[in-house]
Amino acid sequence: MKRNYKLLLLVLMLAFASCSFTNKYDDPNKDKLLIQLITYVLENGHFDPQDLNDSFSEEVFNDYLEQLDPFKRYFYASDIEEFEAYKDQLDDQIKAYDISFFNLTHERLLKRIEESKDMYKDVLSEPFDFSKAEEFSTDYAKLSYAASKKEMKERWRRQLKFSTIANYDDLLTDQENARKQNLPNEENSEAKAEKSIVDKSKSELEFDAREATLRSLDELYDFIEDRQRKDWFAVYINAIVEEFDPHTFYFAPEDKDRFDVAMSGNFEGIGARLQKKMDAILVNEIISGGPAWRQNELEVGDQILKVRQEDEDEGINIVGMRLDDAIKFIKGPKGTEVTLTLKKVDGTVEDITIKRDIVELEETYAKSSTVIKDDKKFGVINLPKFYVDFEDYNKRNAASDIKLEIERLKAEGVEGLVLDLRNNGGGSLQTVVDMGGLFIDEGPIVQVKTAGEPKEVLKDRDKSIVWDGPLVILVNELSASASEILAAAMQDYKRAIVIGSKQTYGKGTVQNVLDLNRIVRQNSNGDMGALKFTTQKFYRINGGSTQLEGVKSDVVVPDRYSYIDIGEKDQENPLEWDRIDAVDYNLWGSYYDYDTTIAKSKERMANNEQLKLIDANAQWVKKIRDREMYSLNYDDYKRALDMNEQESKRFEKLSDYKTNLTFQSLPYEVKLMNKDSILKEKRERWHTSLSKDVYIEEALNVLNDLKMTYEIKKVATSVKN
């Protein structure tokens, strides 16, 4: 397609220019090379290149410092004063591939972090006085930088007291519950290593609360100390590139791997999720259906001590290693074996060997269910994202999976279809074009505009229709990008009724991911990572952009995000909304009366008590989120908590809501669940949530209404003729 051709031209141009990337520098500094590569790509490939001027410099300066020290607990006012000499010079430094500002801030940050370790430990070595009347503000934007160590220590004291007062309240609650349950005093038990919580004084509970805060800070600083210079440099790079728009982003090598896994829904490895706690690499989840799950020897809680490849005699000790580095040794190509030395939960040490395979992240993929409503069978498909394998489009992708699910649902005799795109952040543009074609005979799906180029209309050219029945699309504020393209196209064709939030996320831009290693010749600097950058804007077939405005639902229903700023319009540096000419398209020809159905749905929603309560809850959540001042006096703190708890009780019945609907998995999945108890449990949870989902219930009501209007309108048309 044309956009791929454009990207290819850019890559070829950069590859041709890469002789300058190898010859221009005598200094093999990878950081400077990275800046040169990224600025060149953005100047020549971004949809809306920015002028690198003093204004741009100031924005980078402010955003970078905010990312380094968002709570203003590391840098002093004197540091910022020193840094401000560079405030209008970063554009010049970027053009000259000069990283002196980064070097200065990085070295200073590491110094201040080291100083803060002593500071928080010193603060937490002394008891907090929770009877004192004082407050803590979480409005860090209005906070000035500390002018002295005394002021900085006071800032840390209040922040740590705020953390500790929450721990203290939890412990008092645990003590109260233990006393209510009349738990036995185990103080004299030989197995009891410490005093029972029932008998602890308030001062002892305060000590335990501070210890919990200390452990949390120690773990946080272990994570911080794991970060290498390249990780901090990636923060600086992203402060630069995110000034172009919110979706332009630099992926360090490890981040690029994670992005590919998220988009493809699979990777090659053992099928376990790991976490680092202190120096230990621990197993915290076994992925259903993966190699480790099939072997059934690796367990959650196991600590991995060593990793040995099949061609090695000795394993590599990964204790204390960065998590990303440890994962590199554990993952590997399909069919190869890896031996893990484990410290089991019971303290024993043993070796297990696992053959790596393709691990599919099942919850990434489309899933479907059937349900009976008013003696009619309907289908529900949930699509978490528009996934694709970037290496091979013909491998599993969202469009082919949706087609397969529809065919399976048709075999079960469904009379209407709900496509749930709530929380779907988008993904592959090609998959959404193919998916749109499943519901129409042929025609345009989306228009794409590259800066300075004629628009391109992406069409479905396949005249076959996989589903020609009633269709409802569910969206919310987190439905973005490809989700918005599909919802907009189906809305413009009058092919589907869109139910959900007032508007979707509002991301009307297209990004490409460029492997920076492809454009550097004779690179001796190691993996350069990748750059995701905005190359195009897309437009509805009616000419309007979804940028900022999103897709407006045919039937608007409140949800938990209704009053929270989470859309594209609430991000920094979004591209503007605009309009281009519409493209020719024909409305969907059917006997369904969409206008009457939408009117009936709006009337139902206006009188729905569950939705009224959801709206009240959303307003209450916003009030809680907007709160910035908190008392550090325990009595006042507790009183505010109790008031919130009391107020929240009126929303408890939200979770009690149930429909009389029963959802069933398709026959092929029932067979899989008979062999996979974890999959069975996941599907049972999903079906339970569907049966309590007022939005799904209304979507099914709409499908039912559409079926009714079909019969009425068909009869009326035949009589008229």
PyMOL commands that set and color helices and strands:
alter all, ss='L'
color gray80, all
select helices_A, chain A and resi 2-23+30-45+54-68+77-86+90-95+100-123+140-142+149-180+197-199+202-226+229-241+253-264+291-295+323-330+362-364+398-411+429-436+482-492+516-519+568-570+594-606+609-626+634-654+667-675+677-691+694-720
alter helices_A, ss='H'
color red, helices_A
select strands_A, chain A and resi 135-137+249-251+266-269+272-277+280-286+303-309+316-317+337-343+349-355+357-360+367-373+376-382+417-420+443-450+456-460+471-474+497-500+509-515+530-539+555-556+629-631+663-664
alter strands_A, ss='S'
color yellow, strands_A
deselect
rebuild
show_as cartoon
